[in-house]
Amino acid sequence: MKVVSKKKLMKQCGFLRRMPPSGSNSDLFCKVMQPLERIYREVAILKKLDHPNVVKLVEVLDDPDEDGLHMGTKSPVIEVPTDEPLTEDQARFHFRDVVLGIEYLHYHKIVHRDIKPSNLLLGDDGRVKIADFGVSNEFEGSDALLSSSAGTPAFMAPETMSEQQQSFSGKALDVWAMGVTLYCFVFGKCPFYDEYIVSLHNKIRSKPVEFPETLPISNELKDLIEKMLDKNPATRITLPEIKLHPWVTESGSNPLPLEEEHCTAVEVTDEEVQNSVKLIPSLSTMILVKAMLRKRSFSNPFECQARRAERSMSAPGGLLTKISKEGSREGELEDLYEDETFAESAD
Protein backbone atom coordinates (compact mmCIF):
# COMPACT_ATOMS: atom_id res chain seq x y z
CA MET A 1 0.00 0.00 0.00
CA LYS A 2 1.43 3.34 -1.08
CA VAL A 3 0.02 6.65 0.23
CA VAL A 4 0.24 9.84 -1.85
CA SER A 5 -0.60 13.27 -0.41
CA LYS A 6 -3.43 15.03 -2.24
CA LYS A 7 -2.20 18.38 -0.95
CA LYS A 8 1.15 17.84 -2.61
CA LEU A 9 -0.53 16.67 -5.79
CA MET A 10 -2.49 19.90 -5.93
CA LYS A 11 0.83 21.77 -6.08
CA GLN A 12 2.21 19.62 -8.84
CA CYS A 13 1.76 19.51 -12.59
CA GLY A 14 2.06 16.76 -15.15
CA PHE A 15 2.64 13.16 -14.23
CA LEU A 16 3.23 13.29 -10.47
CA ARG A 17 5.93 15.92 -10.80
CA ARG A 18 6.59 19.62 -10.30
CA MET A 19 5.46 22.25 -12.79
CA PRO A 20 7.71 22.02 -15.84
CA PRO A 21 9.23 25.18 -17.29
CA SER A 22 7.56 26.97 -20.17
CA GLY A 23 8.02 25.30 -23.53
CA SER A 24 8.31 21.71 -22.29
CA ASN A 25 6.22 18.84 -23.61
CA SER A 26 4.00 18.88 -20.53
CA ASP A 27 2.78 22.50 -20.94
CA LEU A 28 -0.27 21.65 -23.02
CA PHE A 29 -1.12 18.80 -20.70
CA CYS A 30 -0.89 21.14 -17.67
CA LYS A 31 -3.12 23.81 -19.19
CA VAL A 32 -5.87 21.41 -20.15
CA MET A 33 -6.43 19.61 -16.85
CA GLN A 34 -6.53 20.50 -13.18
CA PRO A 35 -3.99 18.73 -10.91
CA LEU A 36 -6.22 16.06 -9.40
CA GLU A 37 -7.97 15.47 -12.72
CA ARG A 38 -4.58 14.83 -14.28
CA ILE A 39 -3.72 12.42 -11.49
CA TYR A 40 -6.99 10.57 -11.98
CA ARG A 41 -6.24 10.28 -15.68
CA GLU A 42 -2.75 8.93 -14.98
CA VAL A 43 -4.24 6.48 -12.45
CA ALA A 44 -6.69 5.33 -15.13
CA ILE A 45 -3.79 4.80 -17.56
CA LEU A 46 -1.70 2.90 -15.00
CA LYS A 47 -4.66 0.67 -14.11
CA LYS A 48 -5.00 -0.27 -17.77
CA LEU A 49 -1.29 -0.88 -18.37
CA ASP A 50 -0.97 -4.63 -18.55
CA HIS A 51 2.51 -6.10 -18.95
CA PRO A 52 4.26 -8.95 -17.10
CA ASN A 53 7.20 -6.65 -16.28
CA VAL A 54 5.24 -3.65 -14.98
CA VAL A 55 3.50 -3.63 -11.59
CA LYS A 56 -0.25 -3.71 -11.98
CA LEU A 57 -2.02 -0.91 -10.15
CA VAL A 58 -5.05 -2.71 -8.74
CA GLU A 59 -7.00 0.05 -7.02
CA VAL A 60 -6.72 3.57 -5.65
CA LEU A 61 -8.76 4.48 -2.57
CA ASP A 62 -9.70 8.02 -1.63
CA ASP A 63 -11.11 8.96 1.78
CA PRO A 64 -12.63 12.47 1.33
CA ASP A 65 -11.80 13.30 4.96
CA GLU A 66 -8.14 12.27 4.66
CA ASP A 67 -5.20 13.77 2.76
CA GLY A 68 -3.86 10.52 1.34
CA LEU A 69 -4.61 8.67 -1.87
CA HIS A 70 -4.00 5.00 -1.03
CA MET A 71 -2.51 3.06 -3.94
CA GLY A 72 -2.53 -0.71 -3.75
CA THR A 73 0.39 -2.18 -5.72
CA LYS A 74 6.67 -7.74 -2.96
CA SER A 75 10.47 -7.60 -2.37
CA PRO A 76 13.09 -6.06 -4.72
CA VAL A 77 15.32 -8.18 -6.94
CA ILE A 78 18.38 -7.18 -4.91
CA GLU A 79 19.16 -4.94 -1.96
CA VAL A 80 22.03 -2.50 -2.54
CA PRO A 81 24.66 -2.49 -1.20
CA THR A 82 25.11 -6.24 -0.79
CA ASP A 83 27.96 -8.73 -0.48
CA GLU A 84 25.99 -11.25 -2.53
CA PRO A 85 25.48 -9.79 -6.01
CA LEU A 86 23.83 -11.70 -8.83
CA THR A 87 25.67 -13.96 -11.22
CA GLU A 88 25.83 -12.86 -14.85
CA ASP A 89 23.14 -15.37 -15.80
CA GLN A 90 20.86 -14.16 -13.00
CA ALA A 91 21.54 -10.55 -13.91
CA ARG A 92 20.78 -11.22 -17.56
CA PHE A 93 17.52 -12.98 -16.70
CA HIS A 94 16.26 -10.04 -14.63
CA PHE A 95 17.74 -7.32 -16.85
CA ARG A 96 15.88 -8.66 -19.88
CA ASP A 97 12.65 -8.17 -17.91
CA VAL A 98 13.67 -4.59 -17.13
CA VAL A 99 14.36 -3.91 -20.81
CA LEU A 100 10.95 -5.19 -21.87
CA GLY A 101 9.18 -3.31 -19.09
CA ILE A 102 10.88 -0.01 -19.97
CA GLU A 103 10.20 -0.55 -23.67
CA TYR A 104 6.53 -1.04 -22.82
CA LEU A 105 6.46 2.21 -20.81
CA HIS A 106 8.24 4.16 -23.54
CA TYR A 107 5.80 2.73 -26.06
CA HIS A 108 3.02 4.29 -23.97
CA LYS A 109 4.97 7.57 -23.81
CA ILE A 110 5.99 7.28 -20.17
CA VAL A 111 9.55 7.77 -18.91
CA HIS A 112 10.11 6.27 -15.47
CA ARG A 113 12.99 8.49 -14.26
CA ASP A 114 13.72 6.44 -11.12
CA ILE A 115 14.86 3.01 -12.26
CA LYS A 116 16.87 1.35 -9.48
CA PRO A 117 16.96 -2.10 -7.80
CA SER A 118 14.52 -1.14 -5.02
CA ASN A 119 11.92 -0.23 -7.67
CA LEU A 120 12.27 -3.60 -9.42
CA LEU A 121 10.02 -5.99 -7.54
CA LEU A 122 10.17 -9.76 -7.83
CA GLY A 123 6.77 -11.26 -8.59
CA ASP A 124 5.46 -14.64 -7.56
CA ASP A 125 6.39 -15.89 -11.03
CA GLY A 126 10.03 -14.90 -10.47
CA ARG A 127 9.86 -12.11 -13.03
CA VAL A 128 10.80 -8.49 -12.46
CA LYS A 129 8.02 -5.92 -12.26
CA ILE A 130 8.84 -2.22 -12.52
CA ALA A 131 7.22 -0.19 -9.74
CA ASP A 132 6.95 3.33 -8.28
CA PHE A 133 5.99 5.98 -10.81
CA GLY A 134 6.28 8.84 -8.33
CA VAL A 135 8.53 11.01 -10.53
CA SER A 136 7.56 9.66 -13.95
CA ASN A 137 6.67 11.81 -16.93
CA GLU A 138 4.15 11.39 -19.69
CA PHE A 139 5.30 12.86 -22.98
CA GLU A 140 4.11 13.65 -26.49
CA GLY A 141 6.02 12.95 -29.66
CA SER A 142 9.00 10.61 -29.85
CA ASP A 143 10.68 11.49 -26.53
CA ALA A 144 10.33 13.52 -23.35
CA LEU A 145 12.38 16.72 -23.38
CA LEU A 146 13.03 17.44 -19.71
CA SER A 147 14.82 20.24 -17.94
CA SER A 148 14.50 19.36 -14.24
CA SER A 149 16.20 16.66 -12.21
CA ALA A 150 14.28 13.94 -10.40
CA GLY A 151 14.87 10.50 -8.97
CA THR A 152 17.59 9.00 -6.76
CA PRO A 153 20.94 10.88 -6.87
CA ALA A 154 23.19 7.83 -7.37
CA PHE A 155 21.10 6.78 -10.40
CA MET A 156 20.78 10.20 -12.04
CA ALA A 157 22.43 10.86 -15.39
CA PRO A 158 25.26 13.42 -15.73
CA GLU A 159 23.30 15.66 -18.10
CA THR A 160 20.81 16.44 -15.32
CA MET A 161 23.64 17.98 -13.26
CA SER A 162 24.75 20.62 -15.72
CA GLU A 163 24.98 24.15 -14.36
CA GLN A 164 23.60 25.48 -17.62
CA GLN A 165 19.84 25.29 -18.19
CA GLN A 166 19.22 22.76 -20.93
CA SER A 167 16.72 20.12 -21.96
CA PHE A 168 17.61 16.44 -22.12
CA SER A 169 16.15 13.17 -23.32
CA GLY A 170 13.88 11.31 -20.91
CA LYS A 171 14.54 7.99 -22.64
CA ALA A 172 18.30 8.50 -22.29
CA LEU A 173 17.82 9.09 -18.54
CA ASP A 174 16.10 5.73 -18.20
CA VAL A 175 18.92 4.01 -20.13
CA TRP A 176 21.54 5.55 -17.80
CA ALA A 177 19.63 4.41 -14.70
CA MET A 178 19.29 0.94 -16.23
CA GLY A 179 23.07 0.89 -16.65
CA VAL A 180 23.64 1.82 -12.99
CA THR A 181 21.10 -0.85 -12.02
CA LEU A 182 22.82 -3.53 -14.11
CA TYR A 183 26.14 -2.58 -12.45
CA CYS A 184 24.43 -3.00 -9.06
CA PHE A 185 23.16 -6.42 -10.10
CA VAL A 186 26.63 -7.85 -10.73
CA PHE A 187 28.74 -5.87 -8.23
CA GLY A 188 26.28 -5.25 -5.39
CA LYS A 189 27.02 -1.51 -5.28
CA CYS A 190 26.63 1.64 -7.35
CA PRO A 191 29.39 2.62 -9.80
CA PHE A 192 29.47 6.15 -8.37
CA TYR A 193 29.05 6.85 -4.67
CA ASP A 194 29.88 9.58 -2.20
CA GLU A 195 28.40 10.70 1.11
CA TYR A 196 28.23 14.28 -0.11
CA ILE A 197 25.88 15.16 -2.94
CA VAL A 198 28.22 17.67 -4.61
CA SER A 199 31.06 15.13 -4.67
CA LEU A 200 28.67 12.48 -5.96
CA HIS A 201 27.60 14.76 -8.80
CA ASN A 202 31.22 15.44 -9.70
CA LYS A 203 31.98 11.71 -9.86
CA ILE A 204 28.95 11.03 -12.04
CA ARG A 205 29.90 13.86 -14.40
CA SER A 206 33.61 13.16 -14.74
CA LYS A 207 34.77 9.87 -13.23
CA PRO A 208 34.96 6.90 -15.64
CA VAL A 209 33.18 3.71 -14.65
CA GLU A 210 35.48 1.20 -12.95
CA PHE A 211 35.03 -2.57 -12.66
CA PRO A 212 36.19 -4.31 -9.43
CA GLU A 213 38.82 -6.94 -10.22
CA THR A 214 37.58 -9.08 -7.33
CA LEU A 215 34.37 -9.78 -9.26
CA PRO A 216 35.37 -10.42 -12.88
CA ILE A 217 32.68 -10.15 -15.54
CA SER A 218 32.63 -10.94 -19.25
CA ASN A 219 33.87 -8.46 -21.83
CA GLU A 220 30.40 -8.37 -23.39
CA LEU A 221 28.85 -7.23 -20.11
CA LYS A 222 31.57 -4.60 -19.60
CA ASP A 223 30.90 -3.31 -23.09
CA LEU A 224 27.16 -2.99 -22.44
CA ILE A 225 27.59 -1.23 -19.09
CA GLU A 226 30.12 1.22 -20.57
CA LYS A 227 27.77 2.04 -23.43
CA MET A 228 24.83 2.57 -21.07
CA LEU A 229 26.96 4.75 -18.79
CA ASP A 230 28.19 6.92 -21.65
CA LYS A 231 28.23 10.41 -20.16
CA ASN A 232 27.17 11.89 -23.50
CA PRO A 233 23.44 11.20 -23.98
CA ALA A 234 23.79 11.79 -27.73
CA THR A 235 26.11 8.78 -28.12
CA ARG A 236 24.66 6.66 -25.29
CA ILE A 237 23.28 3.31 -26.39
CA THR A 238 19.52 3.30 -27.03
CA LEU A 239 16.92 0.81 -25.86
CA PRO A 240 16.49 -0.82 -29.32
CA GLU A 241 20.28 -1.25 -29.46
CA ILE A 242 20.34 -2.75 -25.96
CA LYS A 243 17.80 -5.35 -27.09
CA LEU A 244 20.22 -6.48 -29.79
CA HIS A 245 23.40 -6.41 -27.69
CA PRO A 246 25.29 -9.75 -27.67
CA TRP A 247 25.30 -9.95 -23.86
CA VAL A 248 21.52 -9.50 -23.68
CA THR A 249 20.75 -11.94 -26.49
CA GLU A 250 23.56 -14.41 -25.67
CA SER A 251 25.17 -13.74 -29.07
CA GLY A 252 21.81 -13.92 -30.81
CA SER A 253 20.79 -17.33 -29.46
CA ASN A 254 18.13 -15.87 -27.15
CA PRO A 255 16.60 -12.78 -28.79
CA LEU A 256 14.04 -10.58 -27.07
CA PRO A 257 10.55 -10.21 -28.59
CA LEU A 258 9.92 -7.37 -30.98
CA GLU A 259 8.12 -4.29 -29.66
CA GLU A 260 4.92 -5.12 -31.54
CA GLU A 261 4.91 -8.60 -30.01
CA HIS A 262 4.55 -7.41 -26.40
CA CYS A 263 3.28 -3.82 -26.58
CA THR A 264 -0.34 -2.93 -27.23
CA ALA A 265 -1.93 0.51 -27.22
CA VAL A 266 -3.94 1.64 -24.20
CA GLU A 267 -6.88 4.02 -24.58
CA VAL A 268 -8.63 5.60 -21.60
CA THR A 269 -12.23 6.82 -21.77
CA ASP A 270 -13.70 9.73 -19.81
CA GLU A 271 -15.78 7.24 -17.82
CA GLU A 272 -12.65 5.32 -16.81
CA VAL A 273 -11.05 8.56 -15.66
CA GLN A 274 -14.14 9.34 -13.57
CA ASN A 275 -14.01 5.87 -11.98
CA SER A 276 -10.21 5.68 -11.62
CA VAL A 277 -10.32 6.40 -7.87
CA LYS A 278 -12.70 4.63 -5.50
CA LEU A 279 -14.23 6.92 -2.87
CA ILE A 280 -14.66 5.35 0.58
CA PRO A 281 -16.22 6.89 3.72
CA SER A 282 -13.45 5.91 6.12
CA LEU A 283 -10.36 3.95 5.14
CA SER A 284 -9.40 3.25 8.75
CA THR A 285 -12.80 1.63 9.40
CA MET A 286 -12.49 -0.45 6.23
CA ILE A 287 -9.05 -1.71 7.28
CA LEU A 288 -10.37 -2.57 10.77
CA VAL A 289 -13.34 -4.55 9.46
CA LYS A 290 -11.19 -6.29 6.84
CA ALA A 291 -8.76 -7.41 9.57
CA MET A 292 -11.70 -8.70 11.64
CA LEU A 293 -12.97 -10.74 8.70
CA ARG A 294 -9.56 -12.27 8.14
CA LYS A 295 -9.37 -13.42 11.74
CA ARG A 296 -13.06 -14.44 11.64
CA SER A 297 -13.64 -12.69 14.92
CA PHE A 298 -15.56 -9.63 16.09
CA SER A 299 -12.83 -8.80 18.63
CA ASN A 300 -10.53 -5.88 17.90
CA PRO A 301 -7.63 -7.42 15.91
CA PHE A 302 -5.26 -4.68 17.05
CA GLU A 303 -6.01 -5.04 20.77
CA CYS A 304 -3.37 -6.65 23.01
CA GLN A 305 -4.10 -10.10 24.44
CA ALA A 306 -4.19 -8.90 28.06
CA ARG A 307 -6.74 -6.21 27.28
CA ARG A 308 -8.77 -8.68 25.26
CA ALA A 309 -8.85 -11.08 28.22
CA GLU A 310 -10.19 -8.32 30.47
CA ARG A 311 -12.97 -7.63 27.99
CA SER A 312 -13.79 -11.26 27.23
CA MET A 313 -16.87 -11.30 29.51
CA SER A 314 -18.27 -8.00 28.27
CA ALA A 315 -19.72 -6.92 24.96
CA PRO A 316 -17.22 -5.28 22.60
CA GLY A 317 -17.47 -1.52 22.44
CA GLY A 318 -17.47 1.16 19.78
CA LEU A 319 -17.91 -0.10 16.25
CA LEU A 320 -18.22 -3.72 17.38
CA THR A 321 -21.14 -2.90 19.70
CA LYS A 322 -22.88 -1.15 16.86
CA ILE A 323 -22.41 -4.14 14.60
CA SER A 324 -23.69 -6.47 17.30
CA LYS A 325 -26.80 -4.36 18.01
CA GLU A 326 -27.70 -4.16 14.36
CA GLY A 327 -27.55 -7.95 14.18
CA SER A 328 -25.03 -8.03 11.35
CA ARG A 329 -23.46 -11.40 10.69
CA GLU A 330 -19.95 -12.09 9.52
CA GLY A 331 -21.28 -13.44 6.26
CA GLU A 332 -23.14 -10.20 5.62
CA LEU A 333 -20.00 -8.17 6.22
CA GLU A 334 -18.09 -10.40 3.85
CA ASP A 335 -20.61 -9.50 1.15
CA LEU A 336 -19.25 -5.96 1.33
CA TYR A 337 -15.86 -7.25 0.21
CA GLU A 338 -16.76 -9.53 -2.65
CA ASP A 339 -15.06 -7.09 -4.99
CA GLU A 340 -11.76 -8.86 -5.65
CA THR A 341 -9.92 -5.69 -6.65
CA PHE A 342 -10.63 -4.00 -3.31
CA ALA A 343 -9.57 -7.11 -1.44
CA GLU A 344 -6.24 -7.07 -3.28
CA SER A 345 -5.67 -3.37 -2.73
CA ALA A 346 -6.44 -3.58 0.98
CA ASP A 347 -3.56 -6.03 1.28
WOHU-V383232 format. One line per field, one symbol per residue. ss: DSSP state (H for helix, E for strand, C for the rest). psi: psi as a letter, one per 40 degrees, with the letter a starting at -180 (. if undefined). A space follows every 50 residues. Layout:
# WOHU-V383232
ss->???
psi->???
This chain:
# WOHU-V383232
ss->CEEEEHHHHHCCCCCCCCCCCCCCCCHHHHHHCCHHHHHHHHHHHHHHCC CCCECCCCEEEEECCCCEEEEECCEECCCCCCCCCCCHHHHHHHHHHHHH HHHHHHHCCEECCCCCHHHEEECCCCCEEECCCCCCEECCCCCCEECCCC CCHHHCCHHHHCCCCCCEEHHHHHHHHHHHHHHHHHHCCCCCCCCCHHHH HHHHHHCCCCCCCCCCCCHHHHHHHHHHCCCCCCCCCCHHHHHCCHHHHC CCCCCCCCHHHHCCCCCCCHHHHHCCCEEECCHHHHHHHHHHHHHCCCCC CCCCHHHHHHCCCCCCCCHHHHHHHCCCCHHHHHHCCCCHHHHHHHC
psi->hhhhhdddddeiiagfiihiiheideddddddiidddddddddddddehg ieehhhhdihhhhdeidihhhh.aiidihhiiegiiiddddddddddddd dddddddefhhdefhideegihideeihhhigfdeihiiiaeihhieiii ahdeeiideeeidhhiiihddddddddddddddddeeeiidhiidhdddd ddddddhihihheegiiiddddddddddfhehddeiiidddddeidddef feegiiiideeehiihhhidddddedhhhidhddddddddddddefieih eehiddddddedeiiiabdddddddefiiddddddefehddddddd.
